[in-house]
Amino acid sequence: MPSPRVGKPDAATTTDESDAVSRFETDLGELESIVGRIESGELPLEESLRLFERGTSLARQCRQALQTAELRVQNLLENPPDATDEAP
C-alpha cells in the first residue's frame, strides 16, 4: 500500500481527486436510479437481476470511494499541512 501524501497535492493529484468525486456522484446517482426502478416492481425478473448485479457493483465502488475519502480525512487530521504550504 502506498504511503500517504503529506503537504500540497500536485496538479495531477488534484485532478484525480476531482475525477474520483465526480465518479462517486455519478455512480451514486445511477445506484439511486437502479434502486428506484427495482423497487417499482414493474420490471421483468431478468431485468431486475441485471440491474441488481449492476447495483451491487456500484455500491462496492461507492463504498471503496468513501473508505478512500475517510483515509484522506484521517491523514489530514493526523498530519495537518504546514501553515507555510497554505497560500495567504
N, CA, C and O atoms as a GROMACS GRO file, in nm:
protein
  352
    1MET      N    1   0.084  -0.117   0.000
    1MET     CA    2   0.000   0.000   0.000
    1MET      C    3   0.088   0.123   0.000
    1MET      O    4   0.181   0.132   0.081
    2PRO      N    5   0.062   0.220  -0.090
    2PRO     CA    6   0.146   0.338  -0.097
    2PRO      C    7   0.134   0.422   0.028
    2PRO      O    8   0.030   0.424   0.094
    3SER      N    9   0.243   0.494   0.059
    3SER     CA   10   0.239   0.579   0.177
    3SER      C   11   0.156   0.702   0.148
    3SER      O   12   0.153   0.750   0.035
    4PRO      N   13   0.087   0.754   0.251
    4PRO     CA   14   0.002   0.872   0.230
    4PRO      C   15   0.085   0.994   0.198
    4PRO      O   16   0.197   1.009   0.246
    5ARG      N   17   0.029   1.082   0.116
    5ARG     CA   18   0.098   1.206   0.081
    5ARG      C   19   0.079   1.308   0.193
    5ARG      O   20  -0.026   1.314   0.257
    6VAL      N   21   0.182   1.387   0.214
    6VAL     CA   22   0.174   1.494   0.312
    6VAL      C   23   0.213   1.622   0.239
    6VAL      O   24   0.304   1.619   0.155
    7GLY      N   25   0.148   1.732   0.268
    7GLY     CA   26   0.180   1.858   0.204
    7GLY      C   27   0.082   1.889   0.093
    7GLY      O   28  -0.028   1.833   0.087
    8LYS      N   29   0.122   1.981   0.005
    8LYS     CA   30   0.034   2.025  -0.103
    8LYS      C   31   0.025   1.919  -0.211
    8LYS      O   32   0.127   1.861  -0.249
    9PRO      N   33  -0.095   1.891  -0.260
    9PRO     CA   34  -0.108   1.797  -0.371
    9PRO      C   35  -0.062   1.862  -0.500
    9PRO      O   36  -0.075   1.983  -0.518
   10ASP      N   37  -0.008   1.780  -0.591
   10ASP     CA   38   0.028   1.834  -0.721
   10ASP      C   39  -0.097   1.841  -0.808
   10ASP      O   40  -0.203   1.794  -0.768
   11ALA      N   41  -0.083   1.899  -0.927
   11ALA     CA   42  -0.199   1.919  -1.015
   11ALA      C   43  -0.263   1.786  -1.055
   11ALA      O   44  -0.386   1.777  -1.063
   12ALA      N   45  -0.182   1.683  -1.080
   12ALA     CA   46  -0.236   1.553  -1.119
   12ALA      C   47  -0.318   1.492  -1.007
   12ALA      O   48  -0.423   1.433  -1.032
   13THR      N   49  -0.271   1.505  -0.884
   13THR     CA   50  -0.345   1.452  -0.770
   13THR      C   51  -0.478   1.524  -0.755
   13THR      O   52  -0.580   1.460  -0.732
   14THR      N   53  -0.478   1.655  -0.767
   14THR     CA   54  -0.600   1.734  -0.755
   14THR      C   55  -0.700   1.692  -0.862
   14THR      O   56  -0.819   1.678  -0.834
   15THR      N   57  -0.653   1.673  -0.986
   15THR     CA   58  -0.741   1.629  -1.095
   15THR      C   59  -0.795   1.490  -1.066
   15THR      O   60  -0.914   1.466  -1.086
   16ASP      N   61  -0.710   1.399  -1.021
   16ASP     CA   62  -0.754   1.263  -0.987
   16ASP      C   63  -0.861   1.266  -0.878
   16ASP      O   64  -0.960   1.194  -0.885
   17GLU      N   65  -0.840   1.350  -0.777
   17GLU     CA   66  -0.936   1.360  -0.667
   17GLU      C   67  -1.068   1.417  -0.716
   17GLU      O   68  -1.175   1.371  -0.676
   18SER      N   69  -1.062   1.516  -0.803
   18SER     CA   70  -1.183   1.574  -0.860
   18SER      C   71  -1.256   1.471  -0.945
   18SER      O   72  -1.379   1.462  -0.938
   19ASP      N   73  -1.183   1.394  -1.023
   19ASP     CA   74  -1.243   1.287  -1.104
   19ASP      C   75  -1.307   1.182  -1.014
   19ASP      O   76  -1.416   1.132  -1.045
   20ALA      N   77  -1.242   1.147  -0.904
   20ALA     CA   78  -1.296   1.047  -0.812
   20ALA      C   79  -1.426   1.094  -0.750
   20ALA      O   80  -1.520   1.016  -0.735
   21VAL      N   81  -1.433   1.223  -0.713
   21VAL     CA   82  -1.555   1.278  -0.655
   21VAL      C   83  -1.666   1.277  -0.760
   21VAL      O   84  -1.780   1.240  -0.730
   22SER      N   85  -1.632   1.316  -0.880
   22SER     CA   86  -1.731   1.318  -0.988
   22SER      C   87  -1.781   1.177  -1.017
   22SER      O   88  -1.901   1.156  -1.035
   23ARG      N   89  -1.690   1.079  -1.022
   23ARG     CA   90  -1.730   0.940  -1.045
   23ARG      C   91  -1.819   0.890  -0.932
   23ARG      O   92  -1.918   0.821  -0.957
   24PHE      N   93  -1.785   0.924  -0.808
   24PHE     CA   94  -1.866   0.882  -0.694
   24PHE      C   95  -2.007   0.937  -0.708
   24PHE      O   96  -2.104   0.863  -0.691
   25GLU      N   97  -2.019   1.065  -0.738
   25GLU     CA   98  -2.151   1.127  -0.750
   25GLU      C   99  -2.231   1.066  -0.865
   25GLU      O  100  -2.351   1.044  -0.852
   26THR      N  101  -2.164   1.038  -0.976
   26THR     CA  102  -2.231   0.974  -1.090
   26THR      C  103  -2.275   0.833  -1.053
   26THR      O  104  -2.389   0.794  -1.080
   27ASP      N  105  -2.185   0.757  -0.992
   27ASP     CA  106  -2.219   0.619  -0.952
   27ASP      C  107  -2.333   0.616  -0.850
   27ASP      O  108  -2.422   0.531  -0.859
   28LEU      N  109  -2.331   0.708  -0.755
   28LEU     CA  110  -2.436   0.712  -0.654
   28LEU      C  111  -2.570   0.746  -0.718
   28LEU      O  112  -2.673   0.688  -0.682
   29GLY      N  113  -2.569   0.840  -0.810
   29GLY     CA  114  -2.692   0.876  -0.881
   29GLY      C  115  -2.749   0.758  -0.959
   29GLY      O  116  -2.869   0.734  -0.958
   30GLU      N  117  -2.660   0.685  -1.028
   30GLU     CA  118  -2.704   0.567  -1.102
   30GLU      C  119  -2.759   0.461  -1.008
   30GLU      O  120  -2.860   0.397  -1.037
   31LEU      N  121  -2.692   0.441  -0.896
   31LEU     CA  122  -2.737   0.343  -0.797
   31LEU      C  123  -2.875   0.379  -0.744
   31LEU      O  124  -2.962   0.293  -0.731
   32GLU      N  125  -2.896   0.506  -0.714
   32GLU     CA  126  -3.027   0.550  -0.665
   32GLU      C  127  -3.135   0.526  -0.770
   32GLU      O  128  -3.247   0.485  -0.737
   33SER      N  129  -3.102   0.550  -0.896
   33SER     CA  130  -3.197   0.525  -1.005
   33SER      C  131  -3.231   0.376  -1.016
   33SER      O  132  -3.347   0.339  -1.034
   34ILE      N  133  -3.129   0.292  -1.004
   34ILE     CA  134  -3.149   0.147  -1.010
   34ILE      C  135  -3.238   0.101  -0.896
   34ILE      O  136  -3.330   0.021  -0.918
   35VAL      N  137  -3.213   0.149  -0.777
   35VAL     CA  138  -3.294   0.110  -0.661
   35VAL      C  139  -3.440   0.148  -0.686
   35VAL      O  140  -3.530   0.068  -0.659
   36GLY      N  141  -3.463   0.268  -0.736
   36GLY     CA  142  -3.599   0.312  -0.764
   36GLY      C  143  -3.668   0.225  -0.866
   36GLY      O  144  -3.786   0.191  -0.850
   37ARG      N  145  -3.596   0.188  -0.971
   37ARG     CA  146  -3.655   0.103  -1.075
   37ARG      C  147  -3.688  -0.035  -1.022
   37ARG      O  148  -3.794  -0.090  -1.052
   38ILE      N  149  -3.598  -0.092  -0.942
   38ILE     CA  150  -3.623  -0.226  -0.887
   38ILE      C  151  -3.739  -0.220  -0.788
   38ILE      O  152  -3.826  -0.307  -0.788
   39GLU      N  153  -3.741  -0.117  -0.703
   39GLU     CA  154  -3.846  -0.106  -0.602
   39GLU      C  155  -3.984  -0.082  -0.663
   39GLU      O  156  -4.086  -0.108  -0.599
   40SER      N  157  -3.988  -0.033  -0.787
   40SER     CA  158  -4.117  -0.009  -0.851
   40SER      C  159  -4.194  -0.140  -0.872
   40SER      O  160  -4.317  -0.140  -0.878
   41GLY      N  161  -4.120  -0.250  -0.885
   41GLY     CA  162  -4.183  -0.380  -0.904
   41GLY      C  163  -4.241  -0.401  -1.043
   41GLY      O  164  -4.313  -0.498  -1.066
   42GLU      N  165  -4.210  -0.312  -1.136
   42GLU     CA  166  -4.267  -0.320  -1.270
   42GLU      C  167  -4.173  -0.384  -1.372
   42GLU      O  168  -4.208  -0.394  -1.490
   43LEU      N  169  -4.056  -0.426  -1.330
   43LEU     CA  170  -3.958  -0.483  -1.424
   43LEU      C  171  -3.971  -0.635  -1.432
   43LEU      O  172  -4.008  -0.700  -1.334
   44PRO      N  173  -3.941  -0.690  -1.549
   44PRO     CA  174  -3.935  -0.836  -1.556
   44PRO      C  175  -3.819  -0.887  -1.470
   44PRO      O  176  -3.724  -0.814  -1.442
   45LEU      N  177  -3.828  -1.011  -1.429
   45LEU     CA  178  -3.727  -1.070  -1.340
   45LEU      C  179  -3.586  -1.057  -1.397
   45LEU      O  180  -3.494  -1.019  -1.325
   46GLU      N  181  -3.570  -1.089  -1.524
   46GLU     CA  182  -3.435  -1.085  -1.584
   46GLU      C  183  -3.376  -0.944  -1.577
   46GLU      O  184  -3.258  -0.928  -1.546
   47GLU      N  185  -3.456  -0.843  -1.607
   47GLU     CA  186  -3.409  -0.704  -1.599
   47GLU      C  187  -3.377  -0.667  -1.455
   47GLU      O  188  -3.278  -0.598  -1.430
   48SER      N  189  -3.459  -0.710  -1.360
   48SER     CA  190  -3.432  -0.682  -1.219
   48SER      C  191  -3.300  -0.744  -1.175
   48SER      O  192  -3.223  -0.682  -1.102
   49LEU      N  193  -3.274  -0.866  -1.219
   49LEU     CA  194  -3.148  -0.932  -1.184
   49LEU      C  195  -3.028  -0.859  -1.244
   49LEU      O  196  -2.925  -0.842  -1.179
   50ARG      N  197  -3.042  -0.818  -1.369
   50ARG     CA  198  -2.933  -0.745  -1.436
   50ARG      C  199  -2.905  -0.614  -1.362
   50ARG      O  200  -2.790  -0.580  -1.336
   51LEU      N  201  -3.010  -0.543  -1.327
   51LEU     CA  202  -2.993  -0.417  -1.254
   51LEU      C  203  -2.938  -0.440  -1.113
   51LEU      O  204  -2.859  -0.361  -1.063
   52PHE      N  205  -2.981  -0.548  -1.050
   52PHE     CA  206  -2.930  -0.580  -0.918
   52PHE      C  207  -2.779  -0.604  -0.923
   52PHE      O  208  -2.706  -0.556  -0.837
   53GLU      N  209  -2.733  -0.676  -1.024
   53GLU     CA  210  -2.589  -0.701  -1.039
   53GLU      C  211  -2.514  -0.569  -1.059
   53GLU      O  212  -2.409  -0.547  -0.999
   54ARG      N  213  -2.569  -0.482  -1.144
   54ARG     CA  214  -2.505  -0.352  -1.166
   54ARG      C  215  -2.505  -0.271  -1.037
   54ARG      O  216  -2.406  -0.205  -1.004
   55GLY      N  217  -2.615  -0.276  -0.965
   55GLY     CA  218  -2.626  -0.202  -0.839
   55GLY      C  219  -2.526  -0.248  -0.735
   55GLY      O  220  -2.468  -0.165  -0.664
   56THR      N  221  -2.505  -0.379  -0.725
   56THR     CA  222  -2.407  -0.427  -0.626
   56THR      C  223  -2.266  -0.383  -0.664
   56THR      O  224  -2.185  -0.352  -0.577
   57SER      N  225  -2.238  -0.379  -0.794
   57SER     CA  226  -2.107  -0.331  -0.839
   57SER      C  227  -2.090  -0.182  -0.806
   57SER      O  228  -1.985  -0.141  -0.757
   58LEU      N  229  -2.193  -0.102  -0.832
   58LEU     CA  230  -2.188   0.040  -0.800
   58LEU      C  231  -2.175   0.063  -0.650
   58LEU      O  232  -2.099   0.150  -0.607
   59ALA      N  233  -2.248  -0.014  -0.571
   59ALA     CA  234  -2.241   0.001  -0.425
   59ALA      C  235  -2.099  -0.029  -0.376
   59ALA      O  236  -2.048   0.040  -0.287
   60ARG      N  237  -2.036  -0.130  -0.433
   60ARG     CA  238  -1.899  -0.165  -0.395
   60ARG      C  239  -1.804  -0.050  -0.430
   60ARG      O  240  -1.718  -0.015  -0.351
   61GLN      N  241  -1.821   0.008  -0.549
   61GLN     CA  242  -1.735   0.118  -0.592
   61GLN      C  243  -1.755   0.240  -0.501
   61GLN      O  244  -1.658   0.306  -0.463
   62CYS      N  245  -1.880   0.270  -0.467
   62CYS     CA  246  -1.910   0.384  -0.379
   62CYS      C  247  -1.850   0.361  -0.241
   62CYS      O  248  -1.793   0.453  -0.182
   63ARG      N  249  -1.864   0.239  -0.189
   63ARG     CA  250  -1.809   0.208  -0.056
   63ARG      C  251  -1.658   0.227  -0.056
   63ARG      O  252  -1.601   0.281   0.039
   64GLN      N  253  -1.592   0.182  -0.164
   64GLN     CA  254  -1.447   0.196  -0.173
   64GLN      C  255  -1.408   0.344  -0.180
   64GLN      O  256  -1.310   0.386  -0.117
   65ALA      N  257  -1.483   0.424  -0.255
   65ALA     CA  258  -1.454   0.568  -0.265
   65ALA      C  259  -1.471   0.636  -0.129
   65ALA      O  260  -1.391   0.722  -0.093
   66LEU      N  261  -1.573   0.598  -0.055
   66LEU     CA  262  -1.594   0.655   0.078
   66LEU      C  263  -1.483   0.615   0.174
   66LEU      O  264  -1.440   0.696   0.256
   67GLN      N  265  -1.436   0.492   0.166
   67GLN     CA  266  -1.326   0.447   0.252
   67GLN      C  267  -1.199   0.526   0.219
   67GLN      O  268  -1.124   0.563   0.309
   68THR      N  269  -1.175   0.550   0.090
   68THR     CA  270  -1.058   0.628   0.049
   68THR      C  271  -1.068   0.771   0.102
   68THR      O  272  -0.970   0.826   0.150
   69ALA      N  273  -1.187   0.829   0.093
   69ALA     CA  274  -1.207   0.965   0.144
   69ALA      C  275  -1.186   0.970   0.295
   69ALA      O  276  -1.127   1.064   0.347
   70GLU      N  277  -1.235   0.868   0.364
   70GLU     CA  278  -1.217   0.862   0.509
   70GLU      C  279  -1.069   0.855   0.546
   70GLU      O  280  -1.026   0.920   0.642
   71LEU      N  281  -0.993   0.777   0.472
   71LEU     CA  282  -0.848   0.769   0.498
   71LEU      C  283  -0.780   0.904   0.474
   71LEU      O  284  -0.690   0.942   0.549
   72ARG      N  285  -0.823   0.974   0.370
   72ARG     CA  286  -0.767   1.107   0.343
   72ARG      C  287  -0.796   1.202   0.458
   72ARG      O  288  -0.708   1.278   0.501
   73VAL      N  289  -0.918   1.199   0.509
   73VAL     CA  290  -0.955   1.287   0.620
   73VAL      C  291  -0.872   1.252   0.743
   73VAL      O  292  -0.819   1.340   0.811
   74GLN      N  293  -0.860   1.122   0.773
   74GLN     CA  294  -0.779   1.081   0.888
   74GLN      C  295  -0.635   1.128   0.872
   74GLN      O  296  -0.574   1.176   0.967
   75ASN      N  297  -0.581   1.115   0.751
   75ASN     CA  298  -0.443   1.158   0.725
   75ASN      C  299  -0.430   1.308   0.747
   75ASN      O  300  -0.331   1.354   0.805
   76LEU      N  301  -0.528   1.385   0.702
   76LEU     CA  302  -0.522   1.530   0.721
   76LEU      C  303  -0.533   1.567   0.868
   76LEU      O  304  -0.468   1.661   0.914
   77LEU      N  305  -0.615   1.494   0.942
   77LEU     CA  306  -0.629   1.522   1.085
   77LEU      C  307  -0.503   1.486   1.162
   77LEU      O  308  -0.466   1.556   1.257
   78GLU      N  309  -0.437   1.379   1.122
   78GLU     CA  310  -0.316   1.334   1.191
   78GLU      C  311  -0.192   1.409   1.146
   78GLU      O  312  -0.097   1.424   1.222
   79ASN      N  313  -0.192   1.458   1.022
   79ASN     CA  314  -0.077   1.527   0.964
   79ASN      C  315  -0.123   1.655   0.896
   79ASN      O  316  -0.123   1.663   0.774
   80PRO      N  317  -0.164   1.757   0.974
   80PRO     CA  318  -0.214   1.879   0.911
   80PRO      C  319  -0.105   1.944   0.826
   80PRO      O  320   0.013   1.939   0.861
   81PRO      N  321  -0.146   2.004   0.714
   81PRO     CA  322  -0.044   2.070   0.631
   81PRO      C  323   0.019   2.186   0.706
   81PRO      O  324  -0.044   2.250   0.790
   82ASP      N  325   0.145   2.212   0.675
   82ASP     CA  326   0.216   2.324   0.738
   82ASP      C  327   0.150   2.455   0.698
   82ASP      O  328   0.098   2.466   0.587
   83ALA      N  329   0.152   2.550   0.785
   83ALA     CA  330   0.097   2.683   0.755
   83ALA      C  331   0.171   2.746   0.638
   83ALA      O  332   0.113   2.826   0.565
   84THR      N  333   0.298   2.710   0.618
   84THR     CA  334   0.378   2.767   0.508
   84THR      C  335   0.332   2.711   0.374
   84THR      O  336   0.361   2.771   0.271
   85ASP      N  337   0.262   2.596   0.373
   85ASP     CA  338   0.213   2.538   0.249
   85ASP      C  339   0.086   2.609   0.200
   85ASP      O  340   0.050   2.595   0.083
   86GLU      N  341   0.021   2.682   0.286
   86GLU     CA  342  -0.105   2.746   0.253
   86GLU      C  343  -0.079   2.883   0.190
   86GLU      O  344   0.011   2.955   0.233
   87ALA      N  345  -0.157   2.916   0.090
   87ALA     CA  346  -0.148   3.049   0.030
   87ALA      C  347  -0.218   3.150   0.120
   87ALA      O  348  -0.318   3.116   0.183
   88PRO      N  349  -0.168   3.274   0.128
   88PRO     CA  350  -0.231   3.374   0.216
   88PRO      C  351  -0.366   3.416   0.167
   88PRO      O  352  -0.431   3.500   0.231
   0.00000   0.00000   0.00000
